[in-house]
Amino acid sequence: MEKVDKLIESLRDEVISLRREIHMFPETAFEEYRTSDLVFGYLKNLALSSVRKVNKTGVVADLLVDNPKGTVLLRADMDALPIQEEVEAPYRSKIDGKMHACGHDAHTAMLLVAAKVLSEIKDELDYNVKFVFQPSEEHAPGGAIGMIEEGVLENPKVDFAFATHVDGFSKAGIISTKSGVMTAEADSFKITILGYGGHGAYPHKTVDPILIASHIVIALQSIVSREVDPLEPAVVSIGKITSGDVFNVIPERGELFGTVRTLKREVAEFISSRITDISMHIANSLRGKVVVDYNFGYLPLCNNELTTDYIKKIGELIVGKEHVQESPISMGGEDMSYFLQKVPGTFYWLGVLNKEKGIIHPNHSPKFDIDEDVLPIGVKMHVYTVLHLNRLSHS
């Protein structure tokens, strides 16, 4: 391992440079053309068996070994968010209104350098490695489904799948995961309220969509508190309301946008039906109409017990037992779930918070940043995961 550790340490500046380059040019879902080209070009310069574009802007590379015992998939997502960056750093986003606020720049950089390391120690590997750089994790239906449909889990057939995600809530270098359900189903909905507009001085001659929307927002909060089993985790949140243009005009229509998070599809289906029923009855009682558009999103992510125990052991090798933790269930969504539906594997968090460096803001904040000293740890997690796979296959 000493040789591998030295090789990874020698690439510290490279992984930081890659992360910063990707960070400065963020691209949102299925628009990752520059990032995809960077990934493709980097991988083409390595001693890999094949590199190809998949699902629009996705990239897949295979490292095939002699007499393989199987194939392991390592995945990184590449897309950014439509957020205006507020981090004052030389590598801040150069694209107005777009930012790597969830750390996918780090994921991509870590997996690229892991591919470089693994390609240089190919003769020491017992397993083929499939490097998957996925577009559109942030926007449902996501990029994972399309990659699976295009055969990313075949030729060679994948036996295990792993992915990491930087975590702005955990201290830098902390590895955390859990077996079983780890992230929630992430659904979205839009409620269009149809009223009858008019002058604000004569509300009795209108049907006010803002009034209807206000009643709906309040009523929807009773679904989780009064209709869902308290032992079933669930969230209903309204994140956006739009209506009207002028202060003294009652508009014709309004729109509500929200998200639902659950750990079971049947709970999501119940909440979906109640959102529709409640919205329709409130609108009818106030002389309006509604159209409800509910989109079932990513399924809950479920980690395999054996692969999760394995990742914890790998983490202990790298950061020490005291820095490997049991993760709580997250109500965030993650389309790595589709890979883990098909093959056993594990998704795990890598902490990036560092109060001493002022890196304190969570994922999706316009002030989100990472402690870059964590990047070599992420590279090492990928590399060690592949190198020690014999332990997993024996169990």
N, C-alpha and C positions, 0 to 999 in steps of 0.2 A: 504493500500500500504506500510505502514511502515514495516510490517513484511516481505513482499516480498523484499523490498529494503535492509533490514538487511541481509536477506538470500543471496541475490546476492553479497553484499559487503563481506560477509564471505567467498565467493568462488573466490574472486579476485586472490589470489595466485594460485588457482587451474586452472583457465582459462589461466593465464599467463604460468604456467607450461605445460599445454596441448599444447598451441600454440608453445612453444619452442621445445617440444618433436617432434611435427610434422614437425617443421621447420628444425630440424637437419637431418631429414631423408626424403627429398623430393622425390616424385615419379611422373613421367610424365604420360600422358594420358593412361588409362586402365592398368597401371602398379602399381596402388596404393594398393598393397597387404598388406604391413605393415600398412599403414594408415587405410585401410579398417578393418584389424584385430583389431587395436587399437579402432576404432569407435565401432565396433561390441561388443568387450569386455566391453567397458565402458557402452554401452547402456544395455547390458544384466544384469548389476548389478543394474539397476534402476527398479522402479516399473512400467514397461511398459507392454502393452498388448501383443506385439509381436515385434520381431526384426528379420530381414531376409536380406540375400544378394540378390541383384538385378543387372542385367546387368553387369556381370563379377565382378567388384570391388565396385559396389554401395551398399549402406546400407539404409534400410528403417525401421523405427520403428513407431509403432502406440501407442498412448495414448488414450484409449477409456474411456469415461465418461458415467455416468448414464443419461438417457434421454437427449441426445445431441440435440442441435439446428442445428448442422451441423458439418462440418469438415474443418479445416484449415491446409494447407500445409506450412511448413517452410523448406527452401532449403539452403544447403551450398554445394559449390563445393570443391573438395579435391586435384586436381592435381597441380603439379608444372611445371616449365618451364626448358628447356634445356639450362640453363645459368650458367656460373661459378660465384659463389657468391664472392663479393668483400667487404662485410660488415665484419668489425672486431668486432665480438661479441662472447661471450662464447657459444651462441646457433647457430653459423653459420653452414651452411650445411656441413655435413660429407660425402656427396656423390659428387664426382668429376663431374663437368659439369652439375649439376642439382641444382635448387634453387627455393624456394617459393618466386618468384619475383613479384607475383601479389596478395599476401595476402590470398590465399585460406587456408593456415594454420590457420589464424585468423578466417576465416569464420567457419571452422570446429570446432575449439575450442569453439567459442561463441555459436554455436548451440548445442554442446554437453552439455555445462553447462546450457543452457536454458532448455534442455530436463530434466536435473536433477532437476532444480527449479520447472518446471511445473509438474513433476511427484510427487514432494513433496507437491504441493498445488492442487492436482487433484480434491479434493472435492469442490474447489472454481471455477472450470471451467464449462462453459456451452457448450463448443465445444470440439469435438475430435481434437487431434493434430497428424498430420503425419509429422515425421521428415525425411527429404530426404537428404542423403549425396551422392552427385552425382560425378561420375568420369568424366574425360575428358571434361572439359569445354574449355580448351585451344586449342583443336585439333578437327576440323570439321571431321565428322558430329556431334561430341559431344556425351555426355552421356545422355542428357535429352530425346532424341527421344526413345532410347532403354528402358529407365525406363518407359516412357509412354506406349510403346508397351507391356511391361510386366505387365501393369495394376496398376501402382503406383497411378493413380488418382481414382481408384475404391476400393471398399471394405475396408473402407467406401468411398463413393463418396465424392470427394473434392469440397468444395464450394468456397474457397478463397485460393490464393497462394501468399507468400511473400518471398523475399530474399534481403539480403543486400550485399554490396561489398565495401571493404575499398578503399579509394580514396587518393592517394598520392599527389594530387593537392590541396586538401582542408584542412583547419586547423583542428586539432584534435578536435573531438566532433561535427563537423558540420554535420547535416543531410540534404541531398539535394535529390530532386526527381522532377518529373513533370508528369502530365497526358499526355496521347497520346504517340506518338513515342519518345522514349528516347535513344535508341541505334540503330546503323545502321545494315544493312545487311552486312555480312563480307564474301566476296568471295575470292577465290584464283585462280591463273592461272600459268601455266608453258608453256613456248614457247621453243621448241627444234629446233635449227637451224642446218640444214644439209648442209655442204659445201664440199670442196674437199681439203684435206690437202697437204702440201708440204713444201719445204725449204723456209725460210723467205727471202732468197736472190732472189727468183724467184716467186714473188706474182702473176705475170701474168699467171702462170701455175697452180694456185690454185683458189678456191672459198672460200673467207675468211669469216668464220662464225662470227668472232669478229667484222669485219666491218659491217656486216649485223645486228648483235645484237646492235651495237652502234646507227645505224640509227633507228632501231625499238624503242629503249629506248626514243630517242628524239621525234619521231613521236607520240608515245602514249601519251605524255604530252599535245598534242593538242586536245585530245578527250574532256577532261573536259573544257578546256579554250575556245574551238571553236565549239564544237558540242553538248554539254549538256546545256540545259536551265540554265542560271545563277541563277535562283530561285530554282533549284533542287540541293541540296547538293550532291557532288560526289567527290571521291578521286580515283586516279589511281597511285599506287606507285610500283616501282621496288625495291625489297629488296635484291636480290641476283643474281649475274651473275657468271657463271662458264664456262671456256673454256681454253684448252691448258695446257701443262705441261712443255714445254721447251721454252726459250726466243727466239730462232731462228727458230722455227717451227710453221708454220701456221696449226692449228688443223683441224680436220675433222668436228667437231661439237661444238656447244655451247648451253647453256641453260640460260633462263631468268626466274626468279620467282618473282611474284608480288601479290599484293592484290588490290581489288576494294571494296570501301565502298559507299553505297547508302542508301537512305531511302525509295525507292520504287523498287519493283521487275522489273517493266517495264524499269526503267532507267538502272538497272543492266543488263537486257537482251540486251538493245541497246549497252551498253559499251562492253559487251561480243562479240557481232557481229562485232563491229568496231575493237576490238583488233585482231580478226581473219583476217578481211579484210586487215587492214593496214599491219600486219605482213606478210601475204602471198604476197601482192603486192610489198613490199620492197624486200623481199627475191627473188621473181621472177626477179625484175629489176636488181638485183646483182648476178644473175645466181645460186641462192641457193634455198633451200626448207625449209619450216617450218611445224611443227606439233604443234597445239595449243590445250592444255588441260585446259579447264575452268571449275571450280567447284563452283557451287552456294552454298553458305554457310548458316550460321544462318540467319533467317528472322529478320527484324527489330523488336525490343522489344517495345511493346505497353502497357503502364500502363492504367488501368481502372481509370476513373475520381473519382468515389466514394471512391475506396480503397486508392487512392493516397491522397485525402483530409484527409482520416482517418489516414494514416501514418504520414502526416504532424502534425496532432493534437497529435498523440502519441509522436512524436518527441518534440513537444512543452512542453508536460508534463515532459519529461525527461531532455532535455537540454535547454529549454527556447525558446520562440518565436524568439528571436534575432539570434539563432543558427540553425534555420530551413530555408533553402533557396530553391529557384526555381532552378532546375538544367538545364543547357543548354543541348541541344542534343549532345550526344557523337557519334563520328564516329567509336568508338570501337564496337566490336560485342559481343553478349552474348546469349547463348542458353537457358537461362531462358525464352526467347521469346516463346519457344515451350509450356512451362507450361501455360504462359499467353495467348496463343492462345486458350487454352482449357477452362480455368476458369479465372474469374476476379481476379486481384491481382496487386501487385506493387513491383517493383524493386527500391531500393534506395541506395544512396551512404552514406558512413560513413567516414568522414575525419580523416586522421591519420598523417598529416604533423605537425611537431613541430620544428620550427627553433631554439628555445632555446636548444633543445636536439640534434641538428644536424641532425634531421630526415627530409630531404629536397628533397629526390630523388623520382621520380615518379614510378608508377607501371611499371614493365618490365625492370627496370634498374638493373644492377648487384649490385648497392649500395642501392637498395630499402629496407626500414625497416619501422616499424610502431611504433607509440607511444602506448605502451602497456596499458597506462591508459584509452585508448578508449575501450578496450575489455569488461569491465563491462557494458559500455554504450550499446554495441552491444547485450550483453546478455539481458539487460533490455528492449531493443527495441523488441526483440523476445517475451519476457514474457508478456510485456504490450500489445503487438499486440493481443495476445490470450486472455488476461484477459478482455480487453475492447471491445471485438467483438460485444457485444450487441448494442453498439452505431452504428456500421456499419450496422448490420442487420435491425435496426430500420429505417435507412436512405434508 
